[in-house]
């Protein structure tokens, strides 16, 4: 009888995702109650891990986080510049990672890397970095952040790497507190794995590079369309996204997929109290701009944070061929081959 009750509880918790999901093929949004439920079930061989993600060393994490959650700094998975620690002042390194986090990638204090325009690290560095966090290809990961684009960025990177069981806490830590659950100020130590379990990302099809995008634009492919996830002013060339990206304009032929009123806001995708909108509502918004999924959407923004959230929606809707253009407007308009990249 106890076994029957246990499995009913497990099935009930699993079904919570489906109830929360709405009419989508795969919905990764979960509630604080769902997280509490899976964390309180008897320990399994592959327990869920909870991750708070943000840029930098985690000041807000130190102020209070979900008990048991580790912190991930987005600089561990992407970079713009990677200068030598031994020859560069701390403020000029181009990253906020620790020497230990660099060494997990096989990068020493003397190492330098080519400019990367905030793309993900190449697989040879990215996958060991995930393993250092305790994440392997079979991990089950729950992600949350104070800024939904940070959670989206890491979630897309994890899907690209090969994580199959991924969830996002809808509403972030605010929803956790609102539900009355406690927070902890004690840092959760990591349990590094020996390896990620693969030497290459298992879903490279989720990422578009400059060469692929150039082909879409120049060849005017009928099976794909570029979708701009920035403000209206950025899309129309009236404003530049960030101080370090002064270029204005958009990728030629791109449709506008909306975002928010500012470069870090996503009101078109989030509703009250930061809750993510229903995928069906996002699909309806996209349809008003001619984005229907009949052509594979290749999303981009300034540096592929906002577009990561758009990708997750297309992925949840089951739109085949959806990609996140990792280089986005930054490298497209300012990279070494920018002159070859059609803009308007």
C-alpha positions as CSV (number, residue, x, y, z in Angstrom):
1,X,0.0,0.0,0.0
2,X,2.9,2.4,0.9
3,X,4.4,1.7,-2.5
4,X,1.2,2.5,-4.3
5,X,0.9,5.8,-2.4
6,X,4.6,6.7,-3.1
7,X,4.1,6.2,-6.9
8,X,0.9,8.1,-6.9
9,X,2.8,11.0,-5.3
10,X,5.6,10.7,-7.9
11,X,3.1,10.6,-10.8
12,X,1.2,13.5,-9.3
13,X,4.4,15.6,-9.1
14,X,5.3,14.7,-12.6
15,X,1.9,15.6,-13.8
16,X,2.1,19.0,-12.2
17,X,4.3,20.1,-15.0
18,X,1.7,19.0,-17.6
19,X,-1.0,20.9,-15.6
20,X,1.2,24.0,-15.4
21,X,2.1,23.6,-19.1
22,X,-1.0,24.5,-20.9
23,X,-1.5,23.4,-24.5
24,X,2.2,23.2,-25.5
25,X,4.3,20.3,-26.6
26,X,6.8,20.8,-23.7
27,X,6.5,23.4,-21.0
28,X,9.5,23.9,-18.7
29,X,7.8,26.5,-16.4
30,X,7.3,25.2,-12.9
31,X,5.9,26.7,-9.7
32,X,7.5,26.9,-6.2
33,X,5.1,24.2,-5.1
34,X,6.4,21.9,-7.8
35,X,10.0,22.4,-6.8
36,X,9.2,21.8,-3.2
37,X,7.4,18.6,-4.1
38,X,10.3,17.1,-6.1
39,X,12.9,18.2,-3.6
40,X,10.9,16.5,-0.8
41,X,10.4,13.2,-2.5
42,X,12.7,10.3,-1.4
43,X,16.3,10.8,-2.8
44,X,16.9,9.1,-6.1
45,X,20.0,8.2,-8.0
46,X,19.6,11.3,-10.1
47,X,18.1,14.0,-7.9
48,X,17.1,17.5,-9.2
49,X,19.6,20.2,-8.7
50,X,18.6,23.9,-8.3
51,X,20.7,26.7,-9.8
52,X,20.5,30.4,-9.3
53,X,22.2,32.2,-12.3
54,X,23.3,35.8,-12.7
55,X,26.2,37.8,-14.1
56,X,29.0,38.2,-11.7
57,X,29.9,36.6,-8.4
58,X,26.4,36.4,-7.0
59,X,25.8,39.3,-4.6
60,X,22.0,38.7,-4.6
61,X,22.6,35.0,-4.2
62,X,24.6,35.8,-1.0
63,X,21.6,37.8,0.3
64,X,19.3,34.8,0.1
65,X,18.6,31.9,-2.3
66,X,16.6,28.7,-2.4
67,X,18.1,26.3,0.1
68,X,20.5,23.9,-1.6
69,X,20.8,26.0,-4.8
70,X,24.3,26.6,-6.3
71,X,25.2,29.8,-8.0
72,X,26.4,30.0,-11.6
73,X,28.0,33.1,-13.0
74,X,27.2,33.6,-16.7
75,X,30.9,34.5,-17.3
76,X,31.5,30.7,-16.7
77,X,29.7,29.9,-20.0
78,X,30.4,32.8,-22.2
79,X,32.9,35.6,-22.7
80,X,33.8,38.7,-24.7
81,X,37.5,39.0,-24.0
82,X,39.8,36.5,-22.2
83,X,43.1,38.1,-21.2
84,X,46.0,36.6,-19.3
85,X,45.8,37.0,-15.5
86,X,49.5,37.2,-15.2
87,X,49.9,40.1,-17.6
88,X,46.6,42.0,-17.1
89,X,45.2,44.2,-14.4
90,X,42.2,42.6,-12.6
91,X,39.8,45.2,-14.1
92,X,40.9,44.5,-17.6
93,X,40.5,40.7,-17.6
94,X,37.2,40.8,-19.4
95,X,35.6,38.3,-17.1
96,X,34.5,37.8,-13.5
97,X,35.4,34.2,-13.1
98,X,37.8,32.8,-10.5
99,X,41.1,31.1,-11.3
100,X,39.5,27.8,-10.2
101,X,36.6,28.2,-12.7
102,X,39.1,29.0,-15.5
103,X,41.3,26.0,-14.6
104,X,38.2,23.7,-14.8
105,X,38.2,24.6,-18.5
106,X,41.9,23.8,-18.8
107,X,42.8,27.6,-18.9
108,X,45.7,28.7,-16.7
109,X,46.6,32.2,-15.5
110,X,48.8,32.6,-18.6
111,X,46.0,31.7,-21.0
112,X,44.4,34.0,-23.5
113,X,41.6,33.4,-26.0
114,X,40.5,35.2,-29.1
115,X,37.7,37.8,-28.8
116,X,34.4,36.0,-28.7
117,X,31.7,38.7,-28.7
118,X,29.8,37.1,-25.7
119,X,29.3,33.9,-27.6
120,X,29.3,30.6,-25.6
121,X,32.7,29.2,-24.9
122,X,33.7,26.5,-27.5
123,X,32.6,23.0,-26.5
124,X,36.1,22.1,-25.4
125,X,35.8,24.7,-22.6
126,X,32.0,24.9,-22.1
127,X,31.4,21.2,-21.3
128,X,34.2,20.9,-18.6
129,X,32.8,24.1,-17.1
130,X,29.4,22.5,-16.7
131,X,31.0,19.4,-15.2
132,X,32.8,21.6,-12.7
133,X,29.3,22.9,-11.7
134,X,28.2,19.3,-11.1
135,X,26.1,19.2,-14.3
136,X,26.4,16.3,-16.7
137,X,24.4,15.2,-19.7
138,X,22.0,13.2,-17.5
139,X,21.5,15.9,-14.9
140,X,18.0,17.2,-14.0
141,X,18.3,21.0,-13.5
142,X,16.0,23.7,-12.2
143,X,17.1,27.2,-13.1
144,X,16.0,30.5,-11.7
145,X,17.3,34.1,-11.7
146,X,16.3,37.6,-10.7
147,X,16.5,38.6,-14.4
148,X,14.6,36.2,-16.6
149,X,17.1,36.7,-19.4
150,X,19.9,35.2,-17.3
151,X,17.8,32.1,-16.6
152,X,16.9,31.9,-20.3
153,X,20.6,32.3,-21.3
154,X,21.8,29.4,-19.1
155,X,18.7,27.3,-20.0
156,X,19.4,27.6,-23.7
157,X,23.1,26.8,-23.1
158,X,22.1,23.6,-21.1
159,X,19.7,22.5,-23.9
160,X,22.4,23.1,-26.5
161,X,24.9,21.1,-24.4
162,X,22.5,18.1,-24.1
163,X,20.5,18.5,-20.9
164,X,17.1,16.8,-21.5
165,X,15.4,17.4,-18.1
166,X,15.3,21.2,-17.6
167,X,12.9,23.5,-15.7
168,X,12.6,27.2,-15.0
169,X,11.1,28.6,-11.8
170,X,8.4,30.9,-13.1
171,X,8.7,34.2,-11.4
172,X,12.1,33.6,-10.0
173,X,13.1,33.9,-6.4
174,X,10.3,36.5,-5.9
175,X,7.7,33.8,-6.5
176,X,9.5,31.4,-4.1
177,X,9.3,34.1,-1.3
178,X,5.7,35.0,-2.2
179,X,4.7,31.3,-1.7
180,X,6.1,31.5,1.8
181,X,9.2,29.3,1.4
182,X,12.4,30.1,3.3
183,X,15.7,31.3,1.8
184,X,19.2,30.5,2.8
185,X,22.3,32.7,3.0
186,X,24.7,29.8,3.3
187,X,26.5,29.1,0.0
188,X,25.8,25.6,-1.4
189,X,29.1,23.9,-2.3
190,X,29.4,22.4,-5.8
191,X,29.9,18.7,-6.4
192,X,32.0,18.6,-9.5
193,X,31.7,15.7,-11.9
194,X,34.6,14.1,-13.7
195,X,33.2,15.0,-17.1
196,X,30.0,16.2,-18.7
197,X,29.7,12.9,-20.4
198,X,30.3,14.1,-24.0
199,X,33.1,15.9,-25.7
200,X,30.7,17.8,-27.9
201,X,27.3,19.5,-27.5
202,X,24.5,17.1,-28.2
203,X,22.2,19.7,-29.7
204,X,24.3,21.9,-32.0
205,X,21.2,22.4,-34.1
206,X,19.9,24.9,-31.5
207,X,22.7,27.3,-32.3
208,X,23.2,29.4,-35.4
209,X,26.6,30.9,-36.2
210,X,27.5,33.8,-38.5
211,X,28.1,31.6,-41.5
212,X,24.7,30.0,-41.2
213,X,22.9,33.3,-40.8
214,X,24.8,34.8,-43.7
215,X,23.5,32.0,-45.8
216,X,19.9,32.5,-44.7
217,X,20.1,36.2,-45.5
218,X,22.1,36.1,-48.8
219,X,20.4,33.0,-50.2
220,X,16.9,34.3,-49.1
221,X,16.1,30.9,-47.9
222,X,12.4,30.0,-47.8
223,X,12.7,27.6,-44.9
224,X,14.1,30.1,-42.3
225,X,13.6,33.6,-41.2
226,X,15.6,36.0,-39.0
227,X,13.7,37.3,-35.9
228,X,14.9,40.3,-34.0
229,X,14.2,40.2,-30.3
230,X,15.0,43.8,-29.3
231,X,13.1,47.0,-28.7
232,X,11.2,48.6,-31.5
233,X,13.8,51.5,-31.6
234,X,16.7,49.0,-31.8
235,X,14.9,47.2,-34.6
236,X,14.2,50.4,-36.5
237,X,17.8,51.7,-36.1
238,X,16.8,54.6,-33.8
239,X,18.8,53.3,-30.9
240,X,21.9,51.2,-30.2
241,X,21.4,48.3,-27.7
242,X,24.4,48.8,-25.3
243,X,27.2,51.3,-24.8
244,X,29.7,48.8,-26.2
245,X,27.6,48.2,-29.3
246,X,27.2,51.6,-30.9
247,X,26.0,50.2,-34.3
248,X,22.4,50.8,-35.3
249,X,20.2,48.8,-37.6
250,X,19.1,45.2,-38.0
251,X,20.0,42.1,-40.0
252,X,18.6,42.6,-43.5
253,X,15.1,41.0,-43.9
254,X,14.6,40.3,-40.2
255,X,11.1,40.4,-38.7
256,X,10.5,42.0,-35.4
257,X,9.6,39.6,-32.6
258,X,9.3,42.2,-29.8
259,X,11.0,42.3,-26.4
260,X,10.4,45.1,-24.0
261,X,10.8,48.9,-23.6
262,X,14.4,48.7,-22.6
263,X,17.4,46.5,-23.5
264,X,17.0,44.4,-20.3
265,X,13.2,44.1,-20.2
266,X,11.0,41.5,-21.7
267,X,7.4,42.7,-21.2
268,X,6.3,41.0,-24.4
269,X,7.1,37.7,-22.7
270,X,6.5,38.3,-19.1
271,X,3.3,39.3,-17.3
272,X,2.5,40.3,-13.8
273,X,5.2,39.9,-11.2
274,X,7.6,38.6,-13.8
275,X,5.6,35.5,-14.6
276,X,6.2,34.1,-18.1
277,X,3.3,34.4,-20.5
278,X,1.6,31.4,-21.9
279,X,3.4,30.0,-25.0
280,X,0.1,30.3,-27.0
281,X,-0.1,34.0,-26.2
282,X,3.5,34.5,-27.4
283,X,2.7,32.6,-30.6
284,X,-0.3,34.9,-31.2
285,X,1.9,37.9,-30.7
286,X,4.5,36.5,-33.1
287,X,1.8,35.8,-35.7
288,X,0.9,39.4,-35.7
289,X,4.4,40.1,-37.0
290,X,4.3,37.3,-39.6
291,X,6.2,34.8,-37.5
292,X,4.3,31.5,-37.5
293,X,6.7,28.6,-37.3
294,X,6.2,27.6,-40.9
295,X,9.7,29.0,-41.4
296,X,12.3,28.1,-38.9
297,X,12.9,31.2,-36.7
298,X,16.5,32.2,-36.1
299,X,16.3,34.5,-33.1
300,X,18.9,37.2,-32.3
301,X,19.2,40.4,-30.1
302,X,22.2,42.3,-28.9
303,X,24.2,39.4,-27.4
304,X,21.7,36.5,-27.5
305,X,20.3,36.9,-23.9
306,X,16.8,38.2,-24.9
307,X,16.8,35.9,-27.9
308,X,17.5,32.9,-25.7
309,X,14.1,33.4,-24.1
310,X,12.5,33.6,-27.5
311,X,14.2,30.4,-28.5
312,X,12.8,28.7,-25.4
313,X,9.3,29.7,-26.3
314,X,9.7,28.3,-29.9
315,X,11.2,25.2,-28.4
316,X,8.2,24.8,-26.0
317,X,5.8,25.3,-28.9
318,X,7.6,22.5,-30.8
319,X,8.6,24.7,-33.7
320,X,11.1,22.7,-35.7
321,X,14.4,24.2,-36.7
322,X,14.3,27.1,-34.2
323,X,17.8,28.5,-33.5
324,X,19.5,31.1,-31.3
325,X,22.0,33.2,-33.2
326,X,24.7,33.3,-30.5
327,X,26.8,36.1,-32.1
328,X,23.7,38.3,-32.5
329,X,23.9,41.9,-33.5
330,X,27.2,42.4,-31.6
331,X,29.4,40.3,-33.8
332,X,27.2,40.6,-36.9
333,X,27.7,44.4,-36.9
334,X,31.1,44.8,-35.3
335,X,33.0,41.5,-35.9
336,X,36.0,41.2,-38.2
337,X,33.7,40.1,-41.1
338,X,31.0,42.7,-40.5
339,X,31.4,44.1,-44.0
340,X,30.1,40.8,-45.4
341,X,27.0,40.9,-43.3
342,X,23.9,42.4,-44.9
343,X,22.3,45.1,-42.6
344,X,19.6,47.6,-43.0
